[in-house]
Structure formats: C-alpha cells, structure tokens
Amino acid sequence: MKKIYKIEVDCAHCAAKAEDAAKKVAGVADLSINFMTQKMEVEFEEGADPKAVMPKVLENCKKVEDD
C-alpha cells in the first residue's frame, strides 16, 4: 500500500537525511521525500498498519531534523 503525506521540509539536504532515517522504520518497504512538492510517499510492507508506522517514521525524521 502506498500513501502520500504533505510535509514541511526546509531544504533538499534535510529531506535526504530525513528520508534515509525514515526508511529504517519497520513496516516501511520504500519511502521518498520530494523537497520541491513538499510530499512524502510511503510504501508500507504488506500487513503493516500505516497508523502504527507513521508516528515512528515522523519520530525518526525529527531525530535528524527537528523542524
């Protein structure tokens, strides 16, 4: 399952760092952050609950870039 989320990221470098950190979360099969469109596309692993996975994704992103 893929979902797209609206995000706010300040620069392309920050987006890349947040993307790398977020990809490490259990339940995420693939993830990409587009700085220009300010969107995060997340592909969840089969059987993963997006409502349970996304708080962990955001937590990992905030560890890298707290904005």
N, C-alpha and C positions, 0 to 999 in steps of 0.2 A: 504494500500500500504506500502510495506517495501522497504527501501533503505539502502545501506551500504556506509559509508563515511570513507575515510582514514583520520586519525587524528594523532597528536603527543601529547603524554602524558608522563610525566616523571616517575610516579610511580603508583603502584596499588591503593594506598590510594587516590591520586589525581584523578584517574579515577573514583573511587567510589563516591567521593564528587561531581565531575562534572556530573556524571550520575544522582545522586539524584536531583541536581539543574535543569538539562535539562528535567527531567521527568515532571516538574511542568509547562512546557510551554503549552499553549493552542494549540491544534492541534496535540499533541503527545499522541498516545494511549499507546505506550510502547517504551522503549529505553534501550539499553545496550551498555556498553563500554568494550571492551576487551583490556586490557593493553598489553598482550603478542603479539597480532596480530596488535595492533595499529589501531583498527577499531571500528566505532560506527555504530550500527544497529538501525535504527529508523523505528518504525511502526507508520504511520500517521493515525489520525482519518479519518473516511470516509468524503470526501468532503474537506479535508484540502489541501491547496496548499503547497507542500514542499518548493518551492522557497520563500514563505512568512514566513513559520515557521522556517526554518533553521537559518536565521540571529538571531532570538530570542533565539534559542537553544544555538548558539555559544556565544551570549551575556551573558546568564545565566552561561555558563561554565567559561567564562572569569572572572566573578564576584568571582568565587570560586578559580580558578587557572588561573592567567593572562598570562601564557606562551602560 
